[in-house]
């Protein structure tokens, strides 16, 4: 098999992600039910690769979420968020990695594979993960707004499902969450500076109390 495929295409609604990144809420009882064992060196290694993919999304001006799909110790595919550039609302990092992996192995089903992603998958991605027969999902930061691994809903917990994917959450959670918070802080700062520059060009001046809160 050739080297891992890297495709740039994917992201959750940025407004929801921004709220999730800005609000460091305690995980719910459902979220705590997700497996959070001591992080193994293997999980750290693959999550670090997902973090590197997330940085590619940041460089493209997209919400920094990255995913890596592995079989055993082999990386089959990676993906990063790029819905804005791709004009594709389904282009989440997980979806990109799944599509690339399916092309690489010439099969839409990926039994025995594990998916590492820096942010808790949403419902759409959870559905695709189940249809692909992924054995295990490992995510970093929890998403209290759209997370489908226990934070909002638990898409993998229904016993009636014909395929069951195990879930491990909170791997390098602090680092993955910090990347999101930093991205949105930078974006808000750039937006303020752009508006200030536009006002200055128009000859406007700020009046007392008109400045935006930080």
HELIX and SHEET records of a PDB file:
HELIX    1   1 UNK A   14  UNK A   22  1                                   9    
HELIX    2   2 UNK A   29  UNK A   32  1                                   4    
HELIX    3   3 UNK A   41  UNK A   59  1                                  19    
HELIX    4   4 UNK A   83  UNK A   86  1                                   4    
HELIX    5   5 UNK A   93  UNK A  105  1                                  13    
HELIX    6   6 UNK A  123  UNK A  131  1                                   9    
HELIX    7   7 UNK A  173  UNK A  201  1                                  29    
SHEET    1   A 6 UNK A   5  UNK A   8  0                                        
SHEET    2   A 6 UNK A  74  UNK A  80  1                                        
SHEET    3   A 6 UNK A  66  UNK A  71 -1                                        
SHEET    4   A 6 UNK A 113  UNK A 119 -1                                        
SHEET    5   A 6 UNK A 136  UNK A 141  1                                        
SHEET    6   A 6 UNK A 166  UNK A 168  1                                        
END                                                                             
